[in-house]
Amino acid sequence: VPDANPCFNMSCSPYHYCSVDSNNRPSCLPDPDPCQNYWCSEYYHCEVDAWNYPSCTPDSDPCWNVTCSSYHHCETDSHNRPRCIADPDPCQNVTCMPDFHCEADPWNQPGCVADPDPCSSMTCYPYHHCEVDSNNHPHCINDPDPCQNVTCSSYYHCEISVWNAPYCVADPDPCSGTTCPPYWYCNVTTQNQPVCEKDPDPCSNVTCNEYFHCEVDYFDNDPSCVPDANPCFNMSCSPYHYCSVDGNNRPSCQAELHFLILILVKTTGAVSTRS
């Protein structure tokens, strides 16, 4: 007669149970579904190993039914949870026009935006500067007033060359605003400065009366008529006469005083005799 419970003293490993065959021999057999009451977290499932032990293993492709927005893709984290993350370089296949570059917005969407300073790599000639047009293209243009910070010496002024370079040139007539005193004239130095210089011959247009001549004042260069030094020098008078100069510096011969007295005496005596 078979024993009542041959499995009574039978010990089986986990996820196995005792079963009796037709000869009433007990043996340990695998549980038919050890995953039945085994709980796994989301994106994991239960699998049984060679010893019928259940364990949680990651789902093979948790991203298979996940749809991400443009320039994002699905990846799994350390817990095998799917998530959408930004593509590493959404600008990789984007070509922008010159002076623009590709940038990704907060949603990782690529777009062409203007370079922050297209002039940073632009070198312009002196007295030119870089400006950006409506297409963000840099161009070198003339400075509006290159003479603004140029100081020229007196009687020079600033002009602009065809290359927009400032330079100092001499004023065309620095004497035009210079007033010199009479008998002086304006002359220009090698530094284009006007100076008042003495007329070389201020007497050339002066006519003096007879027995006067023109002389020039050393300091102010004024001409004036002054009396001749000795108008009697070439004067020849008859005997008992001498040369005398009047208030207009004119010479004339005058009788000497004793000669006049002698004549007077003679004249007076002759009168007395006749009386």
C-alpha positions as CSV (number, residue, x, y, z in Angstrom):
1,V,0.0,0.0,0.0
2,P,1.5,3.4,-0.9
3,D,2.6,5.7,1.9
4,A,0.0,8.3,2.8
5,N,2.2,11.4,2.1
6,P,5.6,10.7,0.7
7,C,6.2,14.5,0.3
8,F,5.8,15.1,4.0
9,N,9.5,15.0,4.7
10,M,10.5,16.4,1.3
11,S,12.2,19.8,1.2
12,C,12.3,21.6,-2.2
13,S,14.2,24.7,-3.2
14,P,12.2,27.9,-3.7
15,Y,9.9,28.0,-6.6
16,H,9.7,24.2,-6.7
17,Y,7.1,21.9,-5.2
18,C,7.0,18.2,-4.3
19,S,5.2,15.8,-6.6
20,V,4.6,12.0,-6.4
21,D,5.0,9.9,-9.5
22,S,3.1,6.7,-10.3
23,N,5.4,4.7,-8.1
24,N,4.6,7.0,-5.2
25,R,8.1,8.4,-5.3
26,P,8.4,12.1,-4.3
27,S,10.4,14.6,-6.4
28,C,10.8,18.4,-6.7
29,L,9.4,20.0,-9.8
30,P,9.6,23.7,-10.9
31,D,6.6,25.8,-10.1
32,P,4.7,26.2,-13.4
33,D,4.6,30.1,-13.1
34,P,6.9,31.5,-10.5
35,C,6.3,35.1,-11.9
36,Q,2.6,34.9,-11.1
37,N,2.9,36.6,-7.8
38,Y,6.2,38.4,-8.4
39,W,5.8,42.2,-8.8
40,C,8.2,44.3,-10.9
41,S,8.3,48.1,-11.3
42,E,7.2,49.9,-14.5
43,Y,9.4,49.2,-17.6
44,Y,10.5,45.9,-16.0
45,H,9.1,42.4,-16.4
46,C,9.6,39.1,-14.6
47,E,11.7,36.3,-16.1
48,V,12.7,32.9,-14.8
49,D,16.3,31.7,-14.8
50,A,17.5,28.1,-15.2
51,W,16.8,27.3,-11.5
52,N,13.2,28.6,-11.9
53,Y,14.0,31.7,-9.9
54,P,12.0,34.8,-11.0
55,S,13.7,38.2,-11.3
56,C,12.9,41.6,-12.7
57,T,14.7,42.5,-15.9
58,P,14.4,45.7,-18.0
59,D,12.0,45.8,-20.9
60,S,13.9,45.4,-24.1
61,D,12.7,48.7,-25.6
62,P,10.7,51.0,-23.4
63,C,11.0,53.7,-26.1
64,W,9.1,51.8,-28.7
65,N,5.8,53.6,-28.1
66,V,7.2,56.9,-27.0
67,T,7.0,59.9,-29.4
68,C,9.3,62.9,-28.8
69,S,9.1,66.4,-30.3
70,S,11.4,67.5,-33.1
71,Y,15.2,67.5,-32.4
72,H,14.6,65.3,-29.3
73,H,14.9,61.5,-29.0
74,C,14.0,58.8,-26.4
75,E,16.5,57.4,-24.0
76,T,16.1,55.3,-20.8
77,D,17.4,56.3,-17.5
78,S,19.1,54.1,-14.8
79,H,15.6,52.7,-13.9
80,N,14.8,51.9,-17.5
81,R,12.3,54.6,-17.7
82,P,11.9,56.3,-21.1
83,R,12.3,60.0,-21.4
84,C,12.7,62.5,-24.2
85,I,16.0,64.4,-24.3
86,A,17.4,67.1,-26.6
87,D,19.5,65.9,-29.6
88,P,23.2,66.7,-28.8
89,D,23.6,69.0,-31.9
90,P,20.4,70.0,-33.7
91,C,22.5,72.4,-35.8
92,Q,24.7,69.7,-37.3
93,N,22.9,69.6,-40.6
94,V,21.8,73.3,-40.7
95,T,23.5,75.7,-43.1
96,C,23.1,79.5,-42.5
97,M,23.8,82.4,-44.8
98,P,27.0,84.4,-44.2
99,D,27.2,86.4,-41.0
100,F,24.5,84.2,-39.5
101,H,24.9,81.1,-37.4
102,C,22.7,78.3,-36.1
103,E,21.5,78.3,-32.5
104,A,19.0,76.0,-30.7
105,D,16.0,77.6,-28.9
106,P,14.8,76.5,-25.5
107,W,12.9,73.7,-27.2
108,N,16.1,72.6,-29.0
109,Q,14.7,73.8,-32.4
110,P,17.6,75.0,-34.6
111,G,17.4,78.4,-36.3
112,C,19.7,80.9,-38.0
113,V,20.4,84.0,-36.0
114,A,22.6,87.0,-36.8
115,D,26.2,86.9,-35.6
116,P,26.6,89.0,-32.4
117,D,29.2,91.2,-34.0
118,P,30.1,90.6,-37.7
119,C,32.5,93.6,-37.4
120,S,34.7,91.8,-34.9
121,S,36.7,90.1,-37.6
122,M,36.6,93.1,-40.0
123,T,39.6,95.4,-40.4
124,C,39.0,98.8,-41.9
125,Y,41.4,101.4,-43.1
126,P,42.2,104.4,-40.9
127,Y,39.4,106.9,-40.6
128,H,36.9,104.2,-41.6
129,H,34.7,102.1,-39.4
130,C,32.6,99.0,-39.7
131,E,28.8,99.0,-39.9
132,V,26.4,96.2,-40.4
133,D,23.6,96.4,-43.1
134,S,20.1,95.0,-42.9
135,N,21.4,91.5,-43.9
136,N,24.0,91.6,-41.1
137,H,26.8,92.0,-43.5
138,P,29.8,94.1,-42.3
139,H,31.0,97.0,-44.5
140,C,33.8,99.6,-44.0
141,I,32.5,103.2,-44.4
142,N,34.0,106.6,-44.0
143,D,34.1,108.2,-40.6
144,P,31.6,111.1,-40.7
145,D,34.1,113.8,-39.7
146,P,37.8,112.7,-39.6
147,C,38.8,116.4,-39.0
148,Q,36.9,116.5,-35.7
149,N,39.8,115.6,-33.5
150,V,42.6,117.1,-35.6
151,T,44.2,120.3,-34.4
152,C,46.2,122.3,-37.0
153,S,48.6,125.0,-36.2
154,S,47.6,128.7,-36.7
155,Y,46.8,129.7,-40.3
156,Y,46.4,126.0,-41.3
157,H,43.1,124.1,-41.6
158,C,42.1,120.5,-41.9
159,E,41.1,118.9,-45.2
160,I,40.1,115.4,-46.1
161,S,41.9,113.3,-48.8
162,V,40.2,110.9,-51.2
163,W,41.0,108.1,-48.7
164,N,39.1,110.1,-46.0
165,A,42.3,110.8,-44.2
166,P,42.6,114.3,-42.5
167,Y,45.6,116.5,-43.1
168,C,46.6,120.1,-42.4
169,V,47.0,122.5,-45.3
170,A,48.0,126.2,-45.3
171,D,45.2,128.8,-45.4
172,P,45.0,130.3,-48.9
173,D,45.6,133.9,-47.7
174,P,46.5,134.2,-44.0
175,C,46.9,138.0,-44.5
176,S,43.3,138.4,-45.4
177,G,42.3,138.9,-41.8
178,T,45.5,140.8,-40.7
179,T,45.5,144.6,-40.3
180,C,48.9,146.3,-40.2
181,P,49.6,149.9,-39.1
182,P,50.3,152.5,-41.8
183,Y,53.5,152.1,-43.7
184,W,53.7,148.4,-42.8
185,Y,52.6,145.5,-45.0
186,C,51.6,141.9,-44.3
187,N,54.0,139.1,-45.3
188,V,53.7,135.3,-44.9
189,T,56.4,133.2,-43.2
190,T,57.5,129.7,-44.2
191,Q,55.1,128.5,-41.5
192,N,52.2,130.3,-43.3
193,Q,51.9,132.8,-40.5
194,P,51.1,136.5,-41.3
195,V,53.5,139.1,-39.9
196,C,53.6,142.9,-40.3
197,E,56.8,144.2,-41.8
198,K,58.0,147.7,-42.5
199,D,57.6,149.1,-45.9
200,P,61.1,149.3,-47.4
201,D,60.6,152.9,-48.6
202,P,57.6,154.7,-47.0
203,C,59.0,158.0,-48.3
204,S,58.4,156.9,-51.9
205,N,54.9,158.5,-52.0
206,V,55.7,161.5,-49.8
207,T,56.3,164.9,-51.3
208,C,57.9,167.5,-49.0
209,N,58.1,171.3,-49.5
210,E,61.3,172.9,-50.7
211,Y,64.1,172.8,-48.1
212,F,62.4,169.9,-46.4
213,H,63.1,166.2,-46.9
214,C,61.4,162.9,-45.9
215,E,62.6,160.9,-43.0
216,V,61.3,157.7,-41.5
217,D,60.7,157.0,-37.8
218,Y,62.8,154.0,-36.8
219,F,60.1,152.5,-34.5
220,D,56.8,153.0,-36.2
221,N,58.1,153.5,-39.8
222,D,56.1,156.6,-40.2
223,P,57.4,159.1,-42.9
224,S,57.5,162.8,-42.1
225,C,58.9,165.9,-43.7
226,V,61.8,167.5,-41.6
227,P,63.8,170.6,-42.4
228,D,67.0,170.2,-44.3
229,A,70.0,170.4,-42.0
230,N,71.6,173.5,-43.7
231,P,69.6,175.2,-46.4
232,C,72.3,177.9,-46.5
233,F,74.9,175.5,-47.5
234,N,74.8,176.3,-51.1
235,M,73.6,179.9,-50.7
236,S,75.9,182.7,-51.8
237,C,75.2,186.2,-50.5
238,S,76.7,189.6,-51.6
239,P,79.2,191.4,-49.3
240,Y,77.9,192.5,-46.0
241,H,75.0,190.1,-46.2
242,Y,74.5,186.7,-44.6
243,C,72.2,183.8,-45.1
244,S,69.2,183.4,-42.8
245,V,66.5,180.8,-42.6
246,D,62.8,181.7,-42.0
247,G,60.1,179.6,-40.3
248,N,59.6,177.5,-43.5
249,N,63.3,176.8,-43.6
250,R,63.7,178.9,-46.7
251,P,67.1,180.6,-46.9
252,S,67.5,184.3,-47.8
253,C,70.3,186.9,-47.7
254,Q,70.0,189.5,-45.0
255,A,72.2,192.7,-44.6
256,E,74.6,192.6,-41.7
257,L,73.6,194.9,-38.7
258,H,76.6,197.2,-38.8
259,F,76.2,197.7,-42.5
260,L,72.6,198.8,-41.9
261,I,73.8,201.3,-39.3
262,L,76.4,202.7,-41.6
263,I,73.8,203.2,-44.3
264,L,71.5,204.7,-41.8
265,V,74.2,207.1,-40.6
266,K,75.1,208.1,-44.1
267,T,71.5,208.6,-44.9
268,T,70.9,210.7,-41.8
269,G,74.0,212.8,-42.2
270,A,73.1,213.6,-45.8
271,V,69.7,214.8,-44.6
272,S,71.3,217.0,-41.9
273,T,73.7,218.7,-44.4
274,R,70.9,219.5,-46.7
275,S,69.0,221.1,-43.9
